[in-house]
Amino acid sequence: MDDGLLRKALARADAALAKGPHALAADGQRRTLHVAMGDPQADFDRVLSILALHGLLDGDGGLRPDVCLVSVGDYFDWGPAADRERVARSALRLVAWLASHPADQAVMLLGNHDLGRVGEMADFTDATFRAAQVEADRVYAGDDTDAAAERAFLQRWPALPSVELAARDFSTWTGEQREWVEHLLRARRFRVAHAAGDSLLVLHAGVTREDLQVVGLEPGRWAEARAVAEALNGVMDRAVAAWKDGPLVLPGLHHPGNAKDGEGLGIFYQRPSLAAEDAERVRGTPRRRFDPRRLPLGLAQVVGHTRDKRVRELVSPGPVRDGVLRHLVMDGTRVDYAHGPPPVTGPGEAVMVFTDGAMREGRAEDFELFDLDARRAVSRAS
C-alpha cells in the first residue's frame, strides 16, 4: 500500500476518533460496487492494505465514492496478550474510520465480539476489568486451566462466563470501545443484517428457520432477504430503545454469557455443525451451533465468524485454506461445502458464503472479498 495513502487513511481515522463517538447518516449517493468483507480482526493497516489491493480506496484515504463496503463484524480482540493496548487502539481506529463514511457506503454489521462490549462487559470500568484480567491471566492456561481456581475467579467476577473470556476472548476491551459501540447502536449505525438484493442476506454468523420463527417472520417470507433483515434489525432496535443499563439482550437472538448461565448464545455465535457430538446442541434456539440442514431454502447468506478450519472440523473434512471465499449449499438433506464462490442455485436450495479468511494470519494478497452484485471474488486492482 502506498505510504502516502496509508497516512491519509490513518489521519482520517484519528480525526474521527478525536471527535468522539459519532456516525454519518446515509447520503443517498449511488454505489455501483457492493463488497462484503470478512471479520476484520486484524491490524488497521492490514485491513487498509486489503482494501487498497482491491482498488476500493480513493486518494484521500477513504472508500471510493462508488463503493459500498459491508463489514460482517468482529472488529475487536485479536493478537497476543503483550500487544493488547496497541490492538485495542487499532480496532477502535477501524471502527471510527468506517463510521466516518455515510451509512449507505460503509455498512457496519455486529459480531459477537462487538456485542460483548455492551454485553458481558457492560458493567465494567477500565479499572475493574484490568483487575479481573490480571487475575485471569494468572489462572488461564488454555485447556489446562485449574477448575478450582476458575470457580473462585467466577465467584469474584460473576458477570464473566469464564476465565478465558477475560484473558483471551474479550482481551482488548476498553470503556472507550463500549462508548463507541453504544453510540453506534443507538444511532442505528450498527446493524444485525443487511439485504444485498432480493435473496442475498449479509450478517455475522447466519440464521436458521428456528431463528426466523423466533422473530415472528412468516415461513412464506424466509427467502426474502429484505424481510429477514427488517425482522432481525427490528428486534435489535426495540431492545436498544428499551435498554437502560446492564448487558444488552436481543430476545431470542443474543443472550450474553455470565458465570451462572455459561457462554453467550445466539445468532452471533452459532456455527454450522453435523458433528455427532452436537446432535443435541443444535436443537432449539438460542444456541452456539446449528444444523445446516435447517437453513431457510431459497435464501443465500453471506457470513463471517467461522474459518475454513472450523467448518472442516464440524461439517466437511478436507484441506484447509486461509483467505479464500467458501460456500455451503444445502438442498434440504444434502450438504455440500467447498472453496470458492457459490454456484448458481435455485429456490429449493440454501446457500452460505463464508468470508472469514483469517485476515490477520494470512497474506493480505491472498485475502478475498465478496462482490455482492456478481457473487464472486472482487477483482484485484491492476
C-alpha positions in Angstrom: 0.0 0.0 0.0 1.3 3.5 -0.9 2.7 5.1 2.2 1.0 8.4 1.4 -2.4 6.8 1.1 -1.9 4.9 4.4 -1.0 8.2 6.2 -4.2 9.8 4.9 -6.4 6.9 5.9 -4.8 6.8 9.4 -5.3 10.6 9.7 -8.9 10.2 8.8 -9.4 7.5 11.5 -7.6 9.6 14.1 -9.7 12.7 13.3 -12.9 10.6 13.6 -11.6 9.3 17.0 -10.8 12.7 18.2 -14.4 13.8 17.6 -15.7 11.1 19.9 -18.5 8.6 19.1 -20.5 9.8 16.1 -21.7 8.4 12.8 -22.7 9.9 9.4 -26.2 9.3 8.0 -26.8 7.9 4.6 -26.2 10.4 1.7 -28.2 8.6 -0.9 -25.4 8.5 -3.5 -25.5 5.7 -6.0 -22.9 2.9 -5.3 -22.1 0.7 -8.2 -19.8 -1.8 -6.4 -21.1 -3.6 -3.3 -18.5 -5.6 -1.4 -18.6 -7.8 1.7 -15.5 -8.0 3.9 -15.0 -10.9 6.3 -14.1 -10.5 10.0 -11.6 -7.6 10.3 -9.9 -8.9 13.4 -6.6 -7.6 12.1 -4.4 -4.6 12.4 -6.0 -1.5 10.8 -3.0 -1.3 8.5 -3.7 -4.8 7.2 -7.4 -4.0 6.6 -6.5 -0.9 4.7 -3.9 -2.9 2.6 -6.5 -5.4 1.6 -9.0 -2.7 0.6 -6.2 -0.9 -1.4 -5.2 -4.1 -3.1 -8.7 -4.4 -4.5 -8.8 -0.8 -5.6 -11.5 0.3 -3.1 -9.8 3.4 -1.6 -9.9 6.9 -3.0 -6.9 9.3 -3.0 -7.9 10.8 0.4 -7.8 7.6 2.5 -11.5 6.7 2.4 -13.6 4.4 0.4 -14.2 5.3 -3.3 -17.5 7.2 -3.7 -18.9 4.4 -5.9 -18.1 1.6 -3.3 -20.4 0.2 -0.6 -18.5 -1.9 1.8 -20.4 -4.3 4.1 -18.3 -5.4 7.0 -19.6 -8.6 8.7 -18.5 -7.7 12.2 -16.0 -8.6 14.9 -13.7 -5.6 15.0 -12.0 -6.3 18.4 -10.0 -8.9 20.2 -7.0 -10.4 18.4 -3.3 -10.7 18.8 -1.1 -11.7 21.8 -1.6 -10.5 25.4 1.5 -8.4 25.3 0.1 -6.3 22.4 -3.3 -5.6 24.0 -3.0 -1.8 24.2 -1.9 -1.3 20.6 -4.6 -3.8 19.4 -7.3 -2.0 21.3 -6.4 1.3 19.7 -6.1 -0.2 16.2 -9.5 -1.8 16.4 -11.1 1.4 17.5 -9.4 3.3 14.7 -11.1 0.9 12.2 -14.5 1.4 13.8 -14.1 5.2 13.7 -12.8 5.1 10.1 -15.9 3.1 9.0 -18.2 5.3 10.9 -16.7 8.4 9.2 -18.3 7.2 5.9 -22.0 7.6 5.1 -24.2 4.8 6.4 -25.0 3.6 2.9 -21.3 3.5 2.0 -19.9 1.6 5.0 -22.4 -0.8 6.4 -21.4 -1.9 9.9 -22.7 -5.3 11.0 -22.4 -6.6 14.5 -20.3 -9.6 15.6 -20.3 -11.4 18.9 -17.1 -9.6 20.0 -18.7 -6.2 19.3 -21.8 -7.1 21.3 -19.5 -8.2 24.1 -18.6 -4.5 24.7 -22.2 -3.9 25.8 -23.0 -7.5 26.9 -20.6 -9.3 29.3 -18.6 -6.1 29.7 -21.5 -3.7 30.2 -20.8 -3.0 33.9 -17.1 -3.0 34.0 -14.9 0.1 34.1 -11.4 0.2 32.8 -10.0 -0.3 36.3 -12.3 -3.2 37.3 -11.7 -5.0 34.0 -7.9 -4.6 34.3 -8.1 -6.1 37.8 -10.2 -9.0 36.6 -7.8 -9.5 33.7 -4.7 -9.5 35.8 -6.3 -12.3 37.8 -7.5 -14.1 34.7 -4.0 -14.1 33.2 -2.7 -15.8 36.3 -5.3 -18.5 36.1 -5.8 -19.1 32.4 -3.8 -21.9 30.9 -6.0 -22.9 27.9 -7.5 -26.4 28.2 -5.4 -27.0 31.4 -6.9 -24.1 33.4 -7.3 -25.2 37.0 -11.0 -25.8 37.6 -11.0 -24.7 41.3 -9.1 -21.5 40.5 -11.6 -20.7 37.8 -14.6 -21.3 40.1 -13.0 -18.9 42.6 -12.4 -16.3 39.8 -16.1 -16.5 38.7 -17.3 -16.0 42.3 -15.4 -12.7 42.3 -16.4 -11.8 38.7 -19.9 -13.2 38.2 -20.5 -11.1 35.0 -18.0 -13.3 33.2 -18.7 -16.8 32.0 -15.1 -18.0 32.0 -11.5 -17.1 32.7 -10.8 -17.5 29.0 -13.1 -14.6 28.1 -11.2 -12.1 30.3 -7.8 -13.5 29.3 -8.4 -14.0 25.6 -11.9 -13.7 24.0 -12.5 -10.1 25.1 -8.9 -9.4 25.9 -8.7 -5.9 24.4 -11.9 -4.4 25.9 -11.8 -0.7 26.9 -14.5 1.7 28.2 -14.0 3.9 25.1 -14.8 1.0 22.8 -18.1 0.4 24.8 -18.9 4.1 24.3 -18.5 3.8 20.6 -20.5 0.6 20.3 -23.3 2.0 22.4 -23.5 5.2 20.3 -23.5 3.3 17.0 -26.2 1.0 18.3 -28.4 3.9 19.4 -27.7 5.8 16.1 -28.8 2.6 14.3 -25.5 2.5 12.5 -24.6 -0.9 13.8 -27.0 -3.5 12.2 -27.7 -7.1 12.7 -28.3 -7.8 9.0 -28.1 -6.2 5.6 -30.1 -7.2 2.5 -27.9 -7.1 -0.6 -30.6 -8.0 -3.1 -33.9 -9.9 -3.0 -32.4 -13.2 -1.8 -28.9 -12.2 -0.5 -28.5 -11.5 3.2 -25.3 -10.4 4.9 -24.8 -11.0 8.7 -22.2 -12.2 11.1 -23.0 -15.9 11.6 -26.2 -16.9 9.9 -29.8 -17.7 10.7 -31.9 -20.9 10.5 -35.6 -21.5 10.2 -35.9 -21.7 14.0 -34.3 -18.2 14.4 -36.8 -16.8 11.9 -39.6 -18.4 13.8 -38.4 -16.7 17.0 -38.6 -13.2 15.4 -42.1 -13.9 14.1 -41.4 -13.9 10.4 -43.9 -15.9 8.3 -42.4 -19.0 6.6 -43.5 -17.7 3.2 -41.1 -14.8 3.6 -38.0 -16.7 4.8 -36.4 -16.4 1.3 -36.9 -12.6 1.2 -33.6 -11.0 2.3 -35.2 -7.6 2.9 -38.0 -9.1 5.1 -35.4 -11.1 7.1 -33.1 -8.2 7.6 -36.0 -5.9 8.7 -37.2 -8.5 11.2 -33.7 -9.1 12.7 -32.9 -5.4 12.8 -36.3 -4.7 14.4 -35.6 -7.0 17.3 -32.3 -5.1 18.0 -33.8 -1.6 17.6 -36.6 -2.4 20.0 -34.1 -3.9 22.5 -31.8 -0.9 22.3 -34.7 1.6 22.7 -35.7 -0.2 25.9 -32.1 -0.7 27.2 -31.2 1.5 30.2 -28.2 -0.3 31.8 -26.6 -3.7 32.3 -26.0 -6.2 29.5 -27.9 -5.7 26.2 -30.0 -8.7 25.4 -31.7 -9.2 22.0 -34.6 -11.6 22.9 -34.2 -14.9 21.1 -31.2 -13.7 19.1 -28.4 -12.7 21.6 -28.0 -13.6 25.2 -24.7 -12.6 26.8 -22.9 -15.1 29.0 -22.2 -14.9 32.7 -20.9 -17.1 35.5 -24.3 -18.6 36.2 -25.5 -19.3 32.7 -22.2 -20.0 30.9 -21.2 -18.8 27.5 -23.2 -16.4 25.4 -25.8 -17.8 23.0 -27.5 -16.8 19.8 -27.1 -16.0 16.1 -23.9 -14.0 16.6 -22.1 -17.1 18.0 -23.6 -20.1 16.1 -21.7 -22.2 13.7 -22.9 -25.0 11.4 -22.2 -28.5 12.6 -23.0 -32.0 11.5 -20.8 -33.5 14.2 -22.4 -36.4 16.1 -21.5 -34.8 19.5 -23.5 -31.7 18.5 -26.8 -33.6 17.9 -28.4 -32.1 21.0 -26.5 -28.8 20.9 -28.0 -27.8 17.5 -31.6 -28.2 18.7 -33.7 -25.2 19.8 -32.5 -21.6 20.0 -30.6 -19.5 21.1 -27.5 -21.7 20.8 -23.9 -21.8 19.6 -24.2 -24.4 16.8 -26.9 -25.2 14.3 -27.7 -27.9 11.8 -27.1 -26.6 8.3 -30.0 -28.7 7.1 -32.2 -26.2 8.9 -31.1 -23.2 6.8 -34.1 -21.4 5.1 -34.4 -22.6 1.5 -34.2 -20.0 -1.3 -32.0 -17.7 0.8 -28.3 -17.0 0.3 -26.5 -15.8 3.4 -23.0 -14.2 3.4 -21.4 -14.7 6.8 -18.1 -14.4 8.7 -17.4 -15.8 12.1 -16.3 -19.3 11.0 -13.0 -20.0 9.4 -12.3 -22.9 7.0 -10.5 -25.0 9.6 -13.6 -24.9 11.8 -16.1 -25.8 9.1 -13.8 -28.7 8.1 -13.9 -29.9 11.7 -17.7 -29.6 12.1 -19.2 -30.1 8.6 -16.9 -31.4 5.9 -13.4 -32.8 6.3 -10.8 -31.7 3.7 -7.8 -29.5 3.0 -7.8 -26.1 4.8 -7.0 -22.8 3.1 -7.0 -19.3 4.6 -8.0 -16.2 2.7 -10.3 -17.7 0.2 -14.1 -17.5 -0.1 -16.0 -20.7 0.7 -19.6 -21.8 0.2 -22.1 -24.3 1.6 -25.1 -25.5 -0.4 -28.0 -27.4 1.2 -31.0 -28.9 -0.7 -33.0 -30.0 2.2 -30.9 -33.1 3.0 -27.6 -32.9 1.3 -24.9 -30.5 2.5 -22.0 -29.6 0.1 -19.1 -27.5 1.2 -16.2 -26.3 -0.9 -13.7 -23.5 -1.6 -14.7 -20.7 -4.0 -17.8 -18.5 -4.6 -21.2 -20.2 -4.7 -22.6 -21.9 -7.8 -25.9 -20.8 -9.3 -28.7 -22.3 -7.1 -32.4 -22.4 -7.1 -35.3 -21.8 -4.7 -35.0 -25.4 -3.3 -31.5 -24.8 -2.0 -30.0 -22.8 0.8 -26.6 -21.1 0.5 -24.0 -19.8 2.9 -20.9 -17.9 1.7 -18.1 -17.8 4.3 -15.9 -14.7 4.2 -13.8 -15.1 7.4 -10.5 -15.9 5.8 -8.2 -15.4 8.8 -7.3 -11.8 7.8 -4.6 -11.4 10.4 -2.8 -14.7 9.9 -2.7 -15.0 6.1 -1.1 -12.8 3.4 -3.0 -9.6 2.5 -2.6 -10.6 -1.1 -4.5 -13.9 -0.6 -7.5 -12.4 1.2 -10.6 -12.4 -0.9 -13.5 -10.0 -0.7 -17.0 -10.9 -2.0 -18.7 -9.0 -4.8 -22.3 -8.9 -3.7 -23.5 -8.0 -7.2 -21.6 -10.5 -9.2 -21.5 -13.1 -6.4 -17.8 -13.8 -6.9 -14.5 -12.7 -5.5 -13.7 -9.0 -6.1 -11.2 -8.5 -8.8 -7.8 -7.3 -7.7 -6.7 -3.8 -8.8 -4.4 -3.7 -11.7 
